[in-house]
């Protein structure tokens, strides 16, 4: 059986049925990829615009502190991501 583009998305819709209205996802699939990417960017921007709505856990704060400490210890702007992550 060949998996089409919509089958994995429909599967995710079943998993997330409590969160995402399947008709919204089905409507979204009518748009081409470039338009859907723009939609995702807009959704992401709307989430990023309200950071207090997604509190950071203590474990996440510890990881951020660890990465910041590593960054300050190795201030090489050319490759600090490789040392921190």
N, C-alpha and C positions, 0 to 999 in steps of 0.2 A: 504494500500500500504506500503510495507516494504522499508525503506530508506537504500540504499546501501552506502558504503563508498564514492563512487564517486559522488553521487548526490549532497551532500552539497558542494563539491569542484566545481562541474560544475556550481552550483548556484553562488558561489563566483566568478567564472570565468566570468559569465555574468555581475555581479556587477562591477568587476574590468577590464572589457574588454578594457578600455582605457589605463590601466596601464600594464597589463600582457597579453602577447600573448597567446591565448588559446592553441595553439599547443605546446608551451613550457610546460604548465601545464599538458596537456595530455601526453606528453613524460615523464614528471617527475613521473606521476602515474604508469608508467611501472616498476619502481624500488620498492623494498620492503621498509618497514618502516625504518629499520636501515640505509639504504643508503640515504633515503630522509632526515633523521635527520642530517646526515653528510653534505648533500647539504645545509640544512638550516643553520647549524653552519658555513659553509664556506661563505654563503651569509651574515650572521650576522657579521662575522669577517671583510668582505670587507666593510660593512657599518661603523663599529666601527673604521676602519682604516682611515676614512675620516670624523672626527667629525665636521669639519667646513662646511660640506655639509648639515648638519642638524642643523641650528641655534636654540638656546634655546630661547623660548619666555620669556617675562618679567614675566608672571605668573609662568612659570616653574622655573625661577631664584628665585622668591620669595619663592616658595615651597622648593627648595633646601636649601636656606638660613635658612628657618624655621626649616628644619630637621637637618641641621648642628648645629644650635643654641641649639636645643633640645639634640642633641648628646653631645655637650660640657657641657651642664648643668647636664647630667646624664651619666657620663662616666663609665658605667657598661658594660664591654665587653661581659658579658654572655648574656645580653638581650637588648642591645641598640636598636635593630631593632624594638622590640615591643613597645618601648617608642617613637620612632621617626615616625614610619609609621602609 
